[in-house]
Amino acid sequence: MLAVFAICIFFSATVPLITLACAFYALVRHIVDAMNIITVYRKEIDSQCQLIEVVTNTGLIVTLSYQVCMAGFLAFKERDSECLTCICILVCSILFIVISYERVDDHGEF
């Protein structure tokens, strides 16, 4: 799913229909996984909050790398105002991540 998410993020700017294809794939995959959990795999998955942390961090890395690639592409094409806007969005994203990042297992247990 993370590979599909990365493909969707990187190619959505050049091929807008890929977003719909990825959304359809994610919906079908969610339904299939939900039915497998309900019918086949009855035991609850115990990952000790590591799975959600890996998924979240990978999503953040993919998003930030997309922003860096877009800034580089716009700088290469000599679109200075768009490149500056993309860099500002990248800096805001990094600040948001640094300020609001909280480990999954840091939810105030005593």
Protein Blocks (a to p, Z undefined) as FASTA:
>chain_A
ZZmmmmmmmmmmmmmmlmmmmmmmmmmmmmmmmmmmmmmmmcccdehhmlmmmmmmmmmm
mmmmmmmmmmmmmmmnopaklmmmmmmmmmmmmmmmmmmgccfklnopZZ
